[in-house]
Amino acid sequence: MKNNILSKQPYKGTTDWYPKDMFLRNYLFDIWTKVAKKYGYEEYDTAQLEDANLYRVKSGEELGGSQLYNFTDKGGREIALRPEMTPSLARMVALKKNELQFPLRWFNIGRYFRYEKPQKGRKREFFQLNIDILGVQDITAEIEIIQFALDVMKELNAPKSSFEIKVSNRYLLDYLFDTLQISKELRAKLARALDNYLKMPANDFKEYLAEIGLNNTQVSQVMEYTKWDIQKLDEIKDESIGAQQLIELFSKLKALSIPNVVFAPYIVRGLAYYTGTVIELYDVGQKDTPRAMFGGGRYDNLLEIFNENKIPAFGLGWGDITTFDFLKKYNLLPEYKSDIKVFVCLMDSSLYIPTAEVATYLRDNNINTVMQITPVKLSKQLQVANSKNIPWVVILGEDELKRGVIQLKDMNSGKSFLIKKEDSIQKIV
């Protein structure tokens, strides 16, 4: 039988996370968690496997179809790896609705899968922050989530000039459909076209509108629609609930002096369950291949798929891939630093026991400690500690052992101290 050579590469569209990569991943996740908890949001999770029909009912044709990682299990059930969190969240809430106290403020950082073409800003496997508030009908839910997002960007040290949150409303889109007398069949195509507006040159977008079936008048009006501003909303407020909601939102944002939020009528969001306000976060300097760092919106009707009464809800999903691209672009990623506080050198195999006792003592005092367990040259051991940015090194040689002390070296300053191991704790901490 011919031997097959196994590939060393990860599965297409997925990522291997080496320790330095994990450091950066945890950096982002820690900020997401820190800010979410600051706002009083509680962490939850679901299984990564779900009934495939959960996504077909409300996630839309693309996500519930061609992009779904699905299979039939040994019991004949059609299962899918979760491509997003919102339907699973709705299922959880529907299951224990009578036991829960509203409003719910929940967040999750999870792993998701979508079978799509890997490209810049998009992979088949990704991590995402999901943060949702359920049980608040008022526009204040939108404001709180927007404030949360801005606080995250502040924690990431993002310059205010580098990003903006684009906002629109699905009811405004319905108003456009009705005004232009767009057929039911054509509405989904036009929505998808608008969702890709930022990814096309204006002329290409105009041609695409004609290709999907819009007449010349409709094409012109859609092109005009993409340029609508707040003043235009004021003109149509008596005719459109979407315009009314956006006017109220921007009025409150202005009163609270909340920056970096702009009206962008072409923001649609592709998922089928959105009902009102929709939002996306963009790097303003990314003109060639713009991809949102997060997207979200209001989904007041989602629980209806479980034959439950409506519960108003607003939330967003914040992806790791585009966010890391943003942080790299603006040099905002932190320098790698190990969680290890102390590197304990082994000077000779005969000193293994007393050296191990020092390492154990440090660990017993909750200090992250790594010990060299096979003796090599001291210079090599110091090199390892330095490469991992470990701030302290302990050296225990014959002389130190006889004197009942250890040599504690500060790797940042280069200074060394001869002290008893019991006194080292305070120094290290």
C-alpha positions as a Markdown table, in Angstrom:
| # | Residue | x | y | z |
|---|---|---|---|---|
| 1 | Met | 0.0 | 0.0 | 0.0 |
| 2 | Lys | 1.3 | 3.4 | -1.0 |
| 3 | Asn | 2.2 | 5.5 | 2.0 |
| 4 | Asn | 0.4 | 8.9 | 2.2 |
| 5 | Ile | 2.4 | 11.8 | 3.5 |
| 6 | Leu | 0.4 | 13.7 | 6.0 |
| 7 | Ser | 0.3 | 17.5 | 5.6 |
| 8 | Lys | 1.8 | 19.6 | 8.3 |
| 9 | Gln | -0.6 | 22.5 | 7.5 |
| 10 | Pro | -3.8 | 23.0 | 9.5 |
| 11 | Tyr | -7.1 | 22.3 | 7.7 |
| 12 | Lys | -7.9 | 25.0 | 5.1 |
| 13 | Gly | -9.4 | 28.1 | 6.7 |
| 14 | Thr | -8.4 | 27.2 | 10.3 |
| 15 | Thr | -5.6 | 28.4 | 12.6 |
| 16 | Asp | -2.9 | 26.8 | 14.8 |
| 17 | Trp | -2.4 | 28.9 | 17.9 |
| 18 | Tyr | 1.2 | 28.8 | 19.1 |
| 19 | Pro | 2.0 | 30.2 | 22.6 |
| 20 | Lys | 2.8 | 33.7 | 21.3 |
| 21 | Asp | -0.5 | 33.6 | 19.3 |
| 22 | Met | -2.4 | 32.5 | 22.4 |
| 23 | Phe | -0.9 | 35.5 | 24.2 |
| 24 | Leu | -2.5 | 37.8 | 21.7 |
| 25 | Arg | -5.7 | 35.9 | 21.6 |
| 26 | Asn | -6.0 | 36.1 | 25.4 |
| 27 | Tyr | -5.2 | 39.8 | 25.3 |
| 28 | Leu | -8.2 | 40.4 | 23.1 |
| 29 | Phe | -10.5 | 38.0 | 25.0 |
| 30 | Asp | -9.5 | 39.5 | 28.3 |
| 31 | Ile | -10.4 | 43.0 | 27.1 |
| 32 | Trp | -13.7 | 41.8 | 25.8 |
| 33 | Thr | -14.5 | 40.1 | 29.1 |
| 34 | Lys | -13.3 | 43.0 | 31.2 |
| 35 | Val | -15.5 | 45.5 | 29.5 |
| 36 | Ala | -18.5 | 43.2 | 29.3 |
| 37 | Lys | -18.3 | 42.5 | 33.0 |
| 38 | Lys | -17.9 | 46.3 | 33.7 |
| 39 | Tyr | -21.3 | 46.8 | 32.1 |
| 40 | Gly | -22.8 | 44.0 | 34.2 |
| 41 | Tyr | -23.0 | 41.3 | 31.5 |
| 42 | Glu | -22.9 | 37.6 | 32.5 |
| 43 | Glu | -21.0 | 34.9 | 30.7 |
| 44 | Tyr | -22.7 | 31.9 | 29.1 |
| 45 | Asp | -22.0 | 29.2 | 26.5 |
| 46 | Thr | -23.7 | 26.6 | 24.4 |
| 47 | Ala | -22.7 | 23.4 | 22.7 |
| 48 | Gln | -20.8 | 23.7 | 19.4 |
| 49 | Leu | -23.2 | 21.2 | 17.9 |
| 50 | Glu | -26.8 | 22.1 | 17.1 |
| 51 | Asp | -29.7 | 20.8 | 15.1 |
| 52 | Ala | -29.0 | 22.1 | 11.6 |
| 53 | Asn | -32.6 | 23.3 | 11.2 |
| 54 | Leu | -32.0 | 25.9 | 13.9 |
| 55 | Tyr | -29.9 | 27.9 | 11.4 |
| 56 | Arg | -32.1 | 27.2 | 8.3 |
| 57 | Val | -35.2 | 28.7 | 9.9 |
| 58 | Lys | -34.0 | 32.2 | 10.5 |
| 59 | Ser | -30.3 | 32.7 | 9.6 |
| 60 | Gly | -30.9 | 33.2 | 5.9 |
| 61 | Glu | -30.3 | 31.2 | 2.8 |
| 62 | Glu | -26.5 | 31.6 | 2.7 |
| 63 | Leu | -25.6 | 30.9 | 6.3 |
| 64 | Gly | -28.3 | 28.2 | 6.7 |
| 65 | Gly | -27.3 | 26.6 | 3.4 |
| 66 | Ser | -24.0 | 26.6 | 1.6 |
| 67 | Gln | -21.9 | 28.0 | 4.5 |
| 68 | Leu | -23.2 | 25.4 | 7.1 |
| 69 | Tyr | -20.8 | 22.7 | 8.3 |
| 70 | Asn | -23.4 | 20.0 | 8.7 |
| 71 | Phe | -23.4 | 16.2 | 8.8 |
| 72 | Thr | -25.7 | 13.3 | 9.8 |
| 73 | Asp | -24.7 | 11.7 | 13.1 |
| 74 | Lys | -24.9 | 7.9 | 13.8 |
| 75 | Gly | -28.5 | 8.4 | 15.1 |
| 76 | Gly | -29.6 | 9.8 | 11.7 |
| 77 | Arg | -29.9 | 13.4 | 13.0 |
| 78 | Glu | -28.7 | 16.3 | 10.9 |
| 79 | Ile | -26.2 | 18.2 | 13.0 |
| 80 | Ala | -24.3 | 21.5 | 12.4 |
| 81 | Leu | -21.2 | 23.1 | 13.9 |
| 82 | Arg | -22.5 | 26.5 | 15.1 |
| 83 | Pro | -21.8 | 29.3 | 12.5 |
| 84 | Glu | -23.1 | 32.0 | 14.9 |
| 85 | Met | -24.6 | 32.3 | 18.4 |
| 86 | Thr | -27.9 | 34.2 | 18.2 |
| 87 | Pro | -30.2 | 31.2 | 17.3 |
| 88 | Ser | -28.6 | 29.1 | 20.1 |
| 89 | Leu | -29.1 | 32.0 | 22.5 |
| 90 | Ala | -32.7 | 32.2 | 21.5 |
| 91 | Arg | -33.1 | 28.5 | 22.1 |
| 92 | Met | -31.6 | 28.8 | 25.6 |
| 93 | Val | -33.8 | 31.7 | 26.5 |
| 94 | Ala | -36.9 | 30.0 | 25.1 |
| 95 | Leu | -36.2 | 26.8 | 27.1 |
| 96 | Lys | -36.0 | 28.6 | 30.5 |
| 97 | Lys | -37.8 | 31.9 | 29.8 |
| 98 | Asn | -40.1 | 31.6 | 32.9 |
| 99 | Glu | -37.0 | 31.1 | 35.1 |
| 100 | Leu | -35.0 | 34.0 | 33.8 |
| 101 | Gln | -35.1 | 37.6 | 35.1 |
| 102 | Phe | -35.2 | 40.2 | 32.4 |
| 103 | Pro | -33.5 | 42.2 | 31.1 |
| 104 | Leu | -30.8 | 39.7 | 30.4 |
| 105 | Arg | -27.3 | 40.9 | 29.8 |
| 106 | Trp | -25.3 | 38.0 | 28.5 |
| 107 | Phe | -22.0 | 37.6 | 26.7 |
| 108 | Asn | -20.0 | 34.8 | 25.2 |
| 109 | Ile | -16.6 | 34.3 | 23.5 |
| 110 | Gly | -16.8 | 31.2 | 21.4 |
| 111 | Arg | -15.5 | 29.3 | 18.4 |
| 112 | Tyr | -17.5 | 29.2 | 15.2 |
| 113 | Phe | -17.4 | 27.5 | 11.8 |
| 114 | Arg | -18.6 | 28.6 | 8.3 |
| 115 | Tyr | -17.8 | 26.8 | 5.1 |
| 116 | Glu | -16.8 | 29.7 | 2.9 |
| 117 | Lys | -13.8 | 30.7 | 0.8 |
| 118 | Pro | -10.9 | 31.8 | 3.1 |
| 119 | Gln | -9.8 | 35.3 | 2.2 |
| 120 | Lys | -8.5 | 38.5 | 3.9 |
| 121 | Gly | -10.5 | 39.0 | 7.1 |
| 122 | Arg | -12.4 | 35.7 | 6.7 |
| 123 | Lys | -11.7 | 32.1 | 7.7 |
| 124 | Arg | -13.7 | 28.9 | 8.1 |
| 125 | Glu | -13.0 | 28.8 | 11.8 |
| 126 | Phe | -13.1 | 31.9 | 13.9 |
| 127 | Phe | -13.7 | 33.3 | 17.4 |
| 128 | Gln | -16.3 | 35.8 | 18.2 |
| 129 | Leu | -17.6 | 37.9 | 21.1 |
| 130 | Asn | -21.4 | 37.9 | 21.3 |
| 131 | Ile | -23.0 | 40.4 | 23.6 |
| 132 | Asp | -26.7 | 40.8 | 23.9 |
| 133 | Ile | -29.3 | 42.5 | 26.0 |
| 134 | Leu | -32.8 | 40.9 | 26.0 |
| 135 | Gly | -36.0 | 42.4 | 27.4 |
| 136 | Val | -35.5 | 46.1 | 26.5 |
| 137 | Gln | -37.6 | 47.5 | 23.7 |
| 138 | Asp | -36.4 | 51.1 | 24.1 |
| 139 | Ile | -33.6 | 52.5 | 22.0 |
| 140 | Thr | -31.5 | 52.7 | 25.2 |
| 141 | Ala | -30.4 | 49.0 | 24.5 |
| 142 | Glu | -28.7 | 50.1 | 21.3 |
| 143 | Ile | -27.0 | 53.0 | 23.1 |
| 144 | Glu | -25.6 | 50.7 | 25.8 |
| 145 | Ile | -24.2 | 48.3 | 23.3 |
| 146 | Ile | -22.7 | 51.1 | 21.3 |
| 147 | Gln | -21.1 | 52.5 | 24.5 |
| 148 | Phe | -19.7 | 49.1 | 25.2 |
| 149 | Ala | -18.2 | 48.9 | 21.8 |
| 150 | Leu | -16.5 | 52.3 | 22.1 |
| 151 | Asp | -15.1 | 51.3 | 25.5 |
| 152 | Val | -13.6 | 48.2 | 24.0 |
| 153 | Met | -11.9 | 50.3 | 21.3 |
| 154 | Lys | -10.6 | 52.6 | 24.0 |
| 155 | Glu | -9.2 | 49.6 | 25.9 |
| 156 | Leu | -7.5 | 48.5 | 22.6 |
| 157 | Asn | -5.9 | 52.0 | 22.4 |
| 158 | Ala | -7.6 | 52.5 | 19.0 |
| 159 | Pro | -7.2 | 56.1 | 17.8 |
| 160 | Lys | -10.6 | 57.8 | 17.5 |
| 161 | Ser | -9.8 | 58.8 | 14.0 |
| 162 | Ser | -9.2 | 55.1 | 12.9 |
| 163 | Phe | -12.7 | 53.7 | 13.1 |
| 164 | Glu | -16.4 | 54.5 | 13.0 |
| 165 | Ile | -19.6 | 52.7 | 13.8 |
| 166 | Lys | -22.1 | 52.7 | 10.9 |
| 167 | Val | -25.8 | 52.5 | 11.8 |
| 168 | Ser | -28.9 | 52.0 | 9.8 |
| 169 | Asn | -32.4 | 50.4 | 10.3 |
| 170 | Arg | -34.1 | 47.5 | 8.6 |
| 171 | Tyr | -37.4 | 49.3 | 8.7 |
| 172 | Leu | -35.8 | 52.0 | 6.6 |
| 173 | Leu | -34.9 | 49.4 | 4.0 |
| 174 | Asp | -38.5 | 48.2 | 4.0 |
| 175 | Tyr | -39.5 | 51.9 | 3.3 |
| 176 | Leu | -37.2 | 51.9 | 0.3 |
| 177 | Phe | -38.7 | 48.6 | -0.9 |
| 178 | Asp | -42.2 | 49.9 | -0.7 |
| 179 | Thr | -41.4 | 53.3 | -2.2 |
| 180 | Leu | -39.7 | 51.6 | -5.2 |
| 181 | Gln | -42.4 | 49.0 | -5.4 |
| 182 | Ile | -39.7 | 46.2 | -5.3 |
| 183 | Ser | -41.2 | 42.7 | -5.7 |
| 184 | Lys | -40.8 | 40.2 | -2.9 |
| 185 | Glu | -38.5 | 38.1 | -5.1 |
| 186 | Leu | -36.2 | 41.1 | -5.8 |
| 187 | Arg | -36.1 | 42.4 | -2.2 |
| 188 | Ala | -33.7 | 39.7 | -1.0 |
| 189 | Lys | -31.4 | 40.3 | -4.0 |
| 190 | Leu | -31.4 | 44.1 | -3.4 |
| 191 | Ala | -30.7 | 43.6 | 0.3 |
| 192 | Arg | -27.7 | 41.4 | -0.5 |
| 193 | Ala | -26.5 | 44.0 | -3.0 |
| 194 | Leu | -26.6 | 46.8 | -0.5 |
| 195 | Asp | -24.8 | 44.6 | 2.0 |
| 196 | Asn | -21.9 | 44.5 | -0.4 |
| 197 | Tyr | -22.1 | 48.2 | -1.3 |
| 198 | Leu | -18.7 | 49.1 | 0.4 |
| 199 | Lys | -16.9 | 46.3 | -1.4 |
| 200 | Met | -17.7 | 47.6 | -4.9 |
| 201 | Pro | -16.7 | 50.6 | -6.9 |
| 202 | Ala | -19.8 | 52.9 | -7.5 |
| 203 | Asn | -20.0 | 52.0 | -11.2 |
| 204 | Asp | -19.8 | 48.3 | -10.5 |
| 205 | Phe | -22.5 | 48.6 | -7.9 |
| 206 | Lys | -24.8 | 50.5 | -10.3 |
| 207 | Glu | -24.3 | 47.8 | -13.0 |
| 208 | Tyr | -25.0 | 45.1 | -10.5 |
| 209 | Leu | -28.3 | 46.7 | -9.5 |
| 210 | Ala | -29.3 | 46.5 | -13.2 |
| 211 | Glu | -28.2 | 42.9 | -13.4 |
| 212 | Ile | -30.4 | 41.7 | -10.6 |
| 213 | Gly | -33.4 | 43.2 | -12.2 |
| 214 | Leu | -33.9 | 46.8 | -11.2 |
| 215 | Asn | -35.1 | 49.3 | -13.9 |
| 216 | Asn | -33.3 | 52.6 | -14.6 |
| 217 | Thr | -35.5 | 54.6 | -12.3 |
| 218 | Gln | -35.1 | 52.1 | -9.4 |
| 219 | Val | -31.3 | 52.0 | -9.9 |
| 220 | Ser | -31.1 | 55.8 | -9.7 |
| 221 | Gln | -33.2 | 55.9 | -6.6 |
| 222 | Val | -31.1 | 53.2 | -4.9 |
| 223 | Met | -27.9 | 55.1 | -5.7 |
| 224 | Glu | -29.5 | 58.2 | -4.2 |
| 225 | Tyr | -30.6 | 56.1 | -1.1 |
| 226 | Thr | -27.0 | 55.2 | -0.4 |
| 227 | Lys | -26.2 | 58.9 | 0.1 |
| 228 | Trp | -29.1 | 59.7 | 2.5 |
| 229 | Asp | -28.3 | 61.7 | 5.6 |
| 230 | Ile | -29.9 | 62.6 | 8.8 |
| 231 | Gln | -31.7 | 65.5 | 7.2 |
| 232 | Lys | -33.3 | 63.1 | 4.7 |
| 233 | Leu | -34.6 | 61.0 | 7.7 |
| 234 | Asp | -36.3 | 64.1 | 9.1 |
| 235 | Glu | -38.1 | 64.6 | 5.7 |
| 236 | Ile | -39.6 | 61.1 | 5.8 |
| 237 | Lys | -40.1 | 60.6 | 9.5 |
| 238 | Asp | -43.9 | 60.6 | 9.2 |
| 239 | Glu | -43.7 | 57.8 | 6.7 |
| 240 | Ser | -41.0 | 55.5 | 8.1 |
| 241 | Ile | -40.7 | 54.0 | 11.6 |
| 242 | Gly | -37.1 | 53.3 | 10.7 |
| 243 | Ala | -36.4 | 57.0 | 10.2 |
| 244 | Gln | -38.1 | 57.8 | 13.5 |
| 245 | Gln | -36.0 | 55.2 | 15.4 |
| 246 | Leu | -32.8 | 56.5 | 13.8 |
| 247 | Ile | -33.6 | 60.1 | 14.6 |
| 248 | Glu | -34.3 | 59.2 | 18.3 |
| 249 | Leu | -31.1 | 57.2 | 18.4 |
| 250 | Phe | -28.8 | 59.9 | 17.0 |
| 251 | Ser | -30.5 | 62.5 | 19.2 |
| 252 | Lys | -29.7 | 60.5 | 22.3 |
| 253 | Leu | -26.1 | 59.8 | 21.1 |
| 254 | Lys | -25.6 | 63.5 | 20.6 |
| 255 | Ala | -27.0 | 64.4 | 24.0 |
| 256 | Leu | -24.6 | 61.9 | 25.6 |
| 257 | Ser | -21.6 | 63.2 | 23.5 |
| 258 | Ile | -21.0 | 59.6 | 22.1 |
| 259 | Pro | -18.5 | 59.9 | 19.2 |
| 260 | Asn | -17.7 | 57.8 | 16.1 |
| 261 | Val | -21.2 | 56.8 | 15.2 |
| 262 | Val | -22.5 | 57.7 | 11.7 |
| 263 | Phe | -25.7 | 57.1 | 9.7 |
| 264 | Ala | -25.0 | 54.7 | 6.7 |
| 265 | Pro | -28.2 | 53.7 | 4.9 |
| 266 | Tyr | -26.5 | 50.9 | 3.0 |
| 267 | Ile | -25.8 | 48.9 | 6.2 |
| 268 | Val | -28.2 | 46.0 | 6.0 |
| 269 | Arg | -26.7 | 42.9 | 7.8 |
| 270 | Gly | -27.2 | 39.7 | 5.9 |
| 271 | Leu | -28.9 | 37.6 | 8.6 |
| 272 | Ala | -32.7 | 37.3 | 8.1 |
| 273 | Tyr | -33.7 | 37.8 | 11.7 |
| 274 | Tyr | -32.9 | 41.5 | 12.2 |
| 275 | Thr | -35.9 | 43.8 | 12.8 |
| 276 | Gly | -34.8 | 47.3 | 13.5 |
| 277 | Thr | -31.4 | 49.0 | 14.1 |
| 278 | Val | -28.4 | 47.4 | 12.5 |
| 279 | Ile | -24.8 | 48.4 | 13.2 |
| 280 | Glu | -21.2 | 47.6 | 12.0 |
| 281 | Leu | -17.8 | 48.7 | 13.0 |
| 282 | Tyr | -15.3 | 49.7 | 10.3 |
| 283 | Asp | -11.6 | 50.6 | 10.0 |
| 284 | Val | -12.0 | 54.0 | 8.2 |
| 285 | Gly | -8.5 | 53.5 | 6.6 |
| 286 | Gln | -9.5 | 50.2 | 5.0 |
| 287 | Lys | -10.8 | 51.2 | 1.6 |
| 288 | Asp | -9.8 | 48.3 | -0.7 |
| 289 | Thr | -11.4 | 45.4 | 1.1 |
| 290 | Pro | -13.6 | 46.8 | 3.8 |
| 291 | Arg | -14.7 | 44.2 | 6.3 |
| 292 | Ala | -16.6 | 44.9 | 9.5 |
| 293 | Met | -14.9 | 44.1 | 12.8 |
| 294 | Phe | -18.4 | 43.6 | 14.3 |
| 295 | Gly | -22.0 | 43.5 | 13.2 |
| 296 | Gly | -25.2 | 43.3 | 15.0 |
| 297 | Gly | -28.7 | 44.7 | 15.4 |
| 298 | Arg | -32.1 | 44.3 | 16.9 |
| 299 | Tyr | -33.9 | 40.9 | 16.6 |
| 300 | Asp | -37.2 | 41.2 | 18.4 |
| 301 | Asn | -38.9 | 38.3 | 16.7 |
| 302 | Leu | -36.4 | 35.5 | 16.9 |
| 303 | Leu | -38.1 | 33.6 | 19.7 |
| 304 | Glu | -41.1 | 33.1 | 17.5 |
| 305 | Ile | -39.3 | 30.2 | 15.8 |
| 306 | Phe | -40.0 | 28.3 | 19.1 |
| 307 | Asn | -43.6 | 29.4 | 19.2 |
| 308 | Glu | -42.8 | 31.8 | 22.0 |
| 309 | Asn | -43.9 | 35.4 | 22.5 |
| 310 | Lys | -41.6 | 38.1 | 21.4 |
| 311 | Ile | -38.8 | 39.3 | 23.6 |
| 312 | Pro | -37.1 | 42.5 | 22.4 |
| 313 | Ala | -33.4 | 42.0 | 21.9 |
| 314 | Phe | -30.3 | 43.8 | 20.7 |
| 315 | Gly | -26.8 | 42.4 | 20.3 |
| 316 | Leu | -23.6 | 42.2 | 18.2 |
| 317 | Gly | -21.0 | 39.6 | 17.2 |
| 318 | Trp | -17.4 | 40.8 | 17.2 |
| 319 | Gly | -14.9 | 38.7 | 15.2 |
| 320 | Asp | -11.3 | 38.1 | 16.1 |
| 321 | Ile | -9.8 | 38.0 | 12.6 |
| 322 | Thr | -10.7 | 41.5 | 11.4 |
| 323 | Thr | -9.9 | 42.9 | 14.8 |
| 324 | Phe | -6.4 | 41.4 | 14.8 |
| 325 | Asp | -5.9 | 42.8 | 11.2 |
| 326 | Phe | -6.9 | 46.2 | 12.6 |
| 327 | Leu | -4.6 | 46.0 | 15.6 |
| 328 | Lys | -1.7 | 44.9 | 13.4 |
| 329 | Lys | -2.3 | 47.7 | 11.0 |
| 330 | Tyr | -2.2 | 50.4 | 13.7 |
| 331 | Asn | 0.7 | 48.7 | 15.7 |
| 332 | Leu | -1.6 | 48.2 | 18.7 |
| 333 | Leu | -0.7 | 44.6 | 19.6 |
| 334 | Pro | 1.2 | 44.2 | 22.8 |
| 335 | Glu | 4.7 | 42.7 | 22.9 |
| 336 | Tyr | 4.8 | 39.0 | 23.9 |
| 337 | Lys | 5.2 | 38.5 | 27.6 |
| 338 | Ser | 5.2 | 35.1 | 29.2 |
| 339 | Asp | 3.0 | 34.5 | 32.3 |
| 340 | Ile | 6.0 | 32.9 | 33.9 |
| 341 | Lys | 7.4 | 35.1 | 36.6 |
| 342 | Val | 10.5 | 33.2 | 37.6 |
| 343 | Phe | 13.0 | 31.0 | 35.7 |
| 344 | Val | 14.9 | 28.7 | 38.1 |
| 345 | Cys | 18.3 | 27.7 | 36.7 |
| 346 | Leu | 19.9 | 24.3 | 37.3 |
| 347 | Met | 23.6 | 24.7 | 37.7 |
| 348 | Asp | 24.5 | 21.0 | 38.1 |
| 349 | Ser | 22.6 | 17.7 | 38.3 |
| 350 | Ser | 23.9 | 17.3 | 41.9 |
| 351 | Leu | 22.0 | 20.4 | 42.8 |
| 352 | Tyr | 18.6 | 19.1 | 41.4 |
| 353 | Ile | 16.9 | 18.5 | 44.8 |
| 354 | Pro | 17.7 | 21.9 | 46.5 |
| 355 | Thr | 16.9 | 23.7 | 43.2 |
| 356 | Ala | 13.6 | 21.9 | 42.9 |
| 357 | Glu | 12.8 | 22.8 | 46.5 |
| 358 | Val | 13.2 | 26.5 | 45.6 |
| 359 | Ala | 11.0 | 26.1 | 42.6 |
| 360 | Thr | 8.3 | 24.3 | 44.7 |
| 361 | Tyr | 8.5 | 27.0 | 47.4 |
| 362 | Leu | 7.9 | 29.8 | 44.8 |
| 363 | Arg | 4.9 | 27.8 | 43.3 |
| 364 | Asp | 3.5 | 27.2 | 46.8 |
| 365 | Asn | 3.4 | 31.0 | 47.1 |
| 366 | Asn | 1.4 | 31.4 | 43.8 |
| 367 | Ile | 4.4 | 32.5 | 41.7 |
| 368 | Asn | 4.4 | 31.1 | 38.2 |
| 369 | Thr | 7.8 | 29.3 | 38.0 |
| 370 | Val | 9.5 | 27.3 | 35.4 |
| 371 | Met | 12.6 | 25.2 | 36.3 |
| 372 | Gln | 15.4 | 24.0 | 34.1 |
| 373 | Ile | 15.4 | 20.2 | 34.7 |
| 374 | Thr | 18.5 | 19.2 | 32.8 |
| 375 | Pro | 21.7 | 21.2 | 33.3 |
| 376 | Val | 23.1 | 23.3 | 30.5 |
| 377 | Lys | 25.3 | 26.3 | 30.3 |
| 378 | Leu | 24.1 | 29.2 | 32.4 |
| 379 | Ser | 24.3 | 31.5 | 29.4 |
| 380 | Lys | 21.8 | 29.3 | 27.5 |
| 381 | Gln | 19.4 | 29.3 | 30.4 |
| 382 | Leu | 19.5 | 33.1 | 30.7 |
| 383 | Gln | 19.0 | 33.3 | 27.0 |
| 384 | Val | 15.8 | 31.2 | 27.3 |
| 385 | Ala | 14.5 | 33.3 | 30.1 |
| 386 | Asn | 15.2 | 36.5 | 28.2 |
| 387 | Ser | 13.5 | 35.2 | 25.0 |
| 388 | Lys | 10.3 | 34.6 | 27.0 |
| 389 | Asn | 10.5 | 38.0 | 28.7 |
| 390 | Ile | 10.6 | 36.3 | 32.1 |
| 391 | Pro | 11.4 | 39.1 | 34.6 |
| 392 | Trp | 13.2 | 37.1 | 37.3 |
| 393 | Val | 15.9 | 34.4 | 37.3 |
| 394 | Val | 17.0 | 32.3 | 40.4 |
| 395 | Ile | 20.5 | 30.9 | 40.4 |
| 396 | Leu | 21.5 | 28.3 | 43.1 |
| 397 | Gly | 25.1 | 27.2 | 43.0 |
| 398 | Glu | 27.3 | 25.5 | 45.5 |
| 399 | Asp | 28.4 | 28.8 | 47.1 |
| 400 | Glu | 24.8 | 30.0 | 47.5 |
| 401 | Leu | 23.7 | 26.6 | 48.9 |
| 402 | Lys | 26.5 | 26.8 | 51.6 |
| 403 | Arg | 25.5 | 30.3 | 52.6 |
| 404 | Gly | 21.7 | 29.5 | 52.7 |
| 405 | Val | 20.8 | 32.1 | 50.1 |
| 406 | Ile | 19.7 | 32.2 | 46.4 |
| 407 | Gln | 20.9 | 34.6 | 43.7 |
| 408 | Leu | 17.8 | 36.5 | 42.4 |
| 409 | Lys | 18.5 | 38.3 | 39.1 |
| 410 | Asp | 16.3 | 41.1 | 37.8 |
| 411 | Met | 16.3 | 40.5 | 34.0 |
| 412 | Asn | 15.0 | 44.0 | 33.3 |
| 413 | Ser | 17.7 | 45.9 | 35.2 |
| 414 | Gly | 20.4 | 43.3 | 35.2 |
| 415 | Lys | 20.9 | 43.6 | 39.0 |
| 416 | Ser | 21.4 | 40.5 | 41.2 |
| 417 | Phe | 20.5 | 40.0 | 44.9 |
| 418 | Leu | 21.8 | 37.5 | 47.3 |
| 419 | Ile | 18.8 | 36.8 | 49.6 |
| 420 | Lys | 17.1 | 34.1 | 51.5 |
| 421 | Lys | 14.4 | 32.3 | 49.5 |
| 422 | Glu | 11.8 | 33.4 | 52.1 |
| 423 | Asp | 12.6 | 37.0 | 51.3 |
| 424 | Ser | 12.4 | 36.6 | 47.6 |
| 425 | Ile | 8.6 | 36.5 | 47.5 |
| 426 | Gln | 8.2 | 40.1 | 48.5 |
| 427 | Lys | 10.9 | 41.2 | 46.0 |
| 428 | Ile | 9.3 | 39.3 | 43.1 |
| 429 | Val | 5.7 | 40.4 | 43.8 |
